[in-house]
């Protein structure tokens, strides 16, 4: 899916401290984007 490119694994920021893969995804995505960017990603996904 298009959201797969926002995982923070291949490119971009990666969380420093995590316990598992899902937490790393969550922390990496949460740290890289501000609230407005997160809102736009979610609205764009919803509109599609």
N, CA, C and O atoms as a GROMACS GRO file, in nm:
protein
  192
    1UNK      N    1   0.083  -0.118   0.000
    1UNK     CA    2   0.000   0.000   0.000
    1UNK      C    3   0.088   0.124   0.000
    1UNK      O    4   0.208   0.116   0.021
    2UNK      N    5   0.026   0.237  -0.024
    2UNK     CA    6   0.102   0.361  -0.027
    2UNK      C    7   0.158   0.399   0.110
    2UNK      O    8   0.260   0.466   0.117
    3UNK      N    9   0.092   0.358   0.218
    3UNK     CA   10   0.142   0.392   0.351
    3UNK      C   11   0.265   0.311   0.388
    3UNK      O   12   0.332   0.344   0.486
    4UNK      N   13   0.298   0.207   0.314
    4UNK     CA   14   0.416   0.127   0.344
    4UNK      C   15   0.544   0.208   0.329
    4UNK      O   16   0.643   0.178   0.395
    5UNK      N   17   0.544   0.310   0.247
    5UNK     CA   18   0.664   0.390   0.230
    5UNK      C   19   0.694   0.479   0.350
    5UNK      O   20   0.803   0.535   0.359
    6UNK      N   21   0.600   0.492   0.442
    6UNK     CA   22   0.620   0.574   0.561
    6UNK      C   23   0.668   0.491   0.680
    6UNK      O   24   0.654   0.536   0.794
    7UNK      N   25   0.723   0.374   0.658
    7UNK     CA   26   0.756   0.286   0.770
    7UNK      C   27   0.879   0.329   0.849
    7UNK      O   28   0.892   0.289   0.965
    8UNK      N   29   0.969   0.407   0.792
    8UNK     CA   30   1.089   0.449   0.864
    8UNK      C   31   1.197   0.343   0.868
    8UNK      O   32   1.295   0.358   0.941
    9UNK      N   33   1.181   0.237   0.793
    9UNK     CA   34   1.280   0.130   0.793
    9UNK      C   35   1.384   0.152   0.683
    9UNK      O   36   1.504   0.153   0.710
   10UNK      N   37   1.340   0.169   0.562
   10UNK     CA   38   1.431   0.184   0.450
   10UNK      C   39   1.488   0.325   0.441
   10UNK      O   40   1.608   0.342   0.418
   11UNK      N   41   1.404   0.425   0.459
   11UNK     CA   42   1.445   0.564   0.448
   11UNK      C   43   1.385   0.642   0.564
   11UNK      O   44   1.284   0.601   0.621
   12UNK      N   45   1.446   0.750   0.598
   12UNK     CA   46   1.388   0.836   0.701
   12UNK      C   47   1.434   0.802   0.841
   12UNK      O   48   1.533   0.732   0.861
   13UNK      N   49   1.360   0.854   0.937
   13UNK     CA   50   1.394   0.836   1.077
   13UNK      C   51   1.358   0.697   1.126
   13UNK      O   52   1.261   0.636   1.080
   14UNK      N   53   1.436   0.650   1.220
   14UNK     CA   54   1.406   0.523   1.285
   14UNK      C   55   1.412   0.546   1.436
   14UNK      O   56   1.500   0.616   1.485
   15UNK      N   57   1.319   0.487   1.506
   15UNK     CA   58   1.315   0.501   1.652
   15UNK      C   59   1.443   0.446   1.714
   15UNK      O   60   1.499   0.347   1.666
   16UNK      N   61   1.488   0.510   1.818
   16UNK     CA   62   1.611   0.469   1.885
   16UNK      C   63   1.591   0.348   1.975
   16UNK      O   64   1.669   0.254   1.972
   17UNK      N   65   1.486   0.351   2.055
   17UNK     CA   66   1.465   0.247   2.156
   17UNK      C   67   1.328   0.184   2.136
   17UNK      O   68   1.226   0.253   2.142
   18UNK      N   69   1.325   0.054   2.113
   18UNK     CA   70   1.198  -0.015   2.090
   18UNK      C   71   1.211  -0.160   2.133
   18UNK      O   72   1.321  -0.213   2.145
   19UNK      N   73   1.096  -0.223   2.158
   19UNK     CA   74   1.094  -0.362   2.205
   19UNK      C   75   1.056  -0.462   2.098
   19UNK      O   76   1.086  -0.581   2.111
   20UNK      N   77   0.992  -0.418   1.992
   20UNK     CA   78   0.950  -0.509   1.887
   20UNK      C   79   0.927  -0.434   1.757
   20UNK      O   80   0.935  -0.311   1.753
   21UNK      N   81   0.899  -0.508   1.653
   21UNK     CA   82   0.881  -0.449   1.521
   21UNK      C   83   0.764  -0.352   1.517
   21UNK      O   84   0.776  -0.242   1.462
   22UNK      N   85   0.651  -0.390   1.574
   22UNK     CA   86   0.534  -0.302   1.572
   22UNK      C   87   0.558  -0.174   1.650
   22UNK      O   88   0.513  -0.067   1.608
   23UNK      N   89   0.627  -0.183   1.761
   23UNK     CA   90   0.657  -0.063   1.838
   23UNK      C   91   0.756   0.026   1.761
   23UNK      O   92   0.745   0.148   1.765
   24UNK      N   93   0.851  -0.035   1.690
   24UNK     CA   94   0.945   0.044   1.611
   24UNK      C   95   0.871   0.119   1.501
   24UNK      O   96   0.897   0.237   1.479
   25UNK      N   97   0.778   0.051   1.431
   25UNK     CA   98   0.698   0.118   1.330
   25UNK      C   99   0.621   0.235   1.390
   25UNK      O  100   0.625   0.346   1.337
   26UNK      N  101   0.554   0.211   1.499
   26UNK     CA  102   0.472   0.314   1.563
   26UNK      C  103   0.557   0.432   1.608
   26UNK      O  104   0.522   0.547   1.583
   27UNK      N  105   0.667   0.405   1.675
   27UNK     CA  106   0.753   0.512   1.726
   27UNK      C  107   0.821   0.588   1.612
   27UNK      O  108   0.834   0.710   1.619
   28UNK      N  109   0.864   0.517   1.507
   28UNK     CA  110   0.930   0.582   1.394
   28UNK      C  111   0.833   0.674   1.321
   28UNK      O  112   0.868   0.788   1.288
   29UNK      N  113   0.713   0.626   1.297
   29UNK     CA  114   0.613   0.709   1.229
   29UNK      C  115   0.571   0.826   1.316
   29UNK      O  116   0.551   0.937   1.266
   30UNK      N  117   0.557   0.802   1.445
   30UNK     CA  118   0.513   0.908   1.536
   30UNK      C  119   0.616   1.018   1.553
   30UNK      O  120   0.579   1.134   1.569
   31UNK      N  121   0.744   0.984   1.550
   31UNK     CA  122   0.850   1.082   1.570
   31UNK      C  123   0.877   1.164   1.444
   31UNK      O  124   0.919   1.279   1.453
   32UNK      N  125   0.854   1.106   1.329
   32UNK     CA  126   0.892   1.172   1.204
   32UNK      C  127   0.792   1.277   1.158
   32UNK      O  128   0.830   1.372   1.089
   33UNK      N  129   0.666   1.263   1.194
   33UNK     CA  130   0.563   1.352   1.143
   33UNK      C  131   0.498   1.430   1.254
   33UNK      O  132   0.472   1.379   1.363
   34UNK      N  133   0.472   1.557   1.226
   34UNK     CA  134   0.398   1.640   1.319
   34UNK      C  135   0.249   1.613   1.309
   34UNK      O  136   0.206   1.534   1.224
   35UNK      N  137   0.171   1.676   1.394
   35UNK     CA  138   0.026   1.649   1.396
   35UNK      C  139  -0.044   1.686   1.265
   35UNK      O  140  -0.136   1.615   1.223
   36UNK      N  141  -0.002   1.794   1.200
   36UNK     CA  142  -0.068   1.834   1.074
   36UNK      C  143  -0.039   1.734   0.963
   36UNK      O  144  -0.129   1.701   0.885
   37UNK      N  145   0.082   1.686   0.954
   37UNK     CA  146   0.117   1.588   0.851
   37UNK      C  147   0.043   1.458   0.874
   37UNK      O  148  -0.007   1.398   0.779
   38UNK      N  149   0.035   1.413   1.000
   38UNK     CA  150  -0.041   1.291   1.031
   38UNK      C  151  -0.187   1.307   0.991
   38UNK      O  152  -0.247   1.215   0.937
   39UNK      N  153  -0.244   1.424   1.019
   39UNK     CA  154  -0.384   1.450   0.984
   39UNK      C  155  -0.404   1.442   0.833
   39UNK      O  156  -0.501   1.383   0.786
   40UNK      N  157  -0.313   1.503   0.757
   40UNK     CA  158  -0.325   1.502   0.611
   40UNK      C  159  -0.309   1.362   0.552
   40UNK      O  160  -0.378   1.326   0.457
   41UNK      N  161  -0.219   1.283   0.609
   41UNK     CA  162  -0.202   1.145   0.562
   41UNK      C  163  -0.331   1.066   0.586
   41UNK      O  164  -0.378   0.995   0.498
   42UNK      N  165  -0.387   1.080   0.706
   42UNK     CA  166  -0.509   1.006   0.738
   42UNK      C  167  -0.628   1.053   0.654
   42UNK      O  168  -0.707   0.971   0.609
   43UNK      N  169  -0.642   1.183   0.633
   43UNK     CA  170  -0.752   1.234   0.550
   43UNK      C  171  -0.735   1.191   0.405
   43UNK      O  172  -0.833   1.157   0.338
   44UNK      N  173  -0.612   1.193   0.356
   44UNK     CA  174  -0.587   1.149   0.219
   44UNK      C  175  -0.618   1.001   0.200
   44UNK      O  176  -0.672   0.961   0.097
   45UNK      N  177  -0.584   0.921   0.298
   45UNK     CA  178  -0.613   0.778   0.293
   45UNK      C  179  -0.763   0.754   0.300
   45UNK      O  180  -0.816   0.668   0.228
   46UNK      N  181  -0.831   0.829   0.384
   46UNK     CA  182  -0.976   0.814   0.398
   46UNK      C  183  -1.047   0.855   0.269
   46UNK      O  184  -1.145   0.791   0.230
   47UNK      N  185  -0.999   0.961   0.204
   47UNK     CA  186  -1.063   1.010   0.082
   47UNK      C  187  -1.049   0.911  -0.034
   47UNK      O  188  -1.134   0.907  -0.123
   48UNK      N  189  -0.944   0.832  -0.032
   48UNK     CA  190  -0.925   0.735  -0.140
   48UNK      C  191  -1.018   0.619  -0.120
   48UNK      O  192  -1.019   0.526  -0.200
   0.00000   0.00000   0.00000
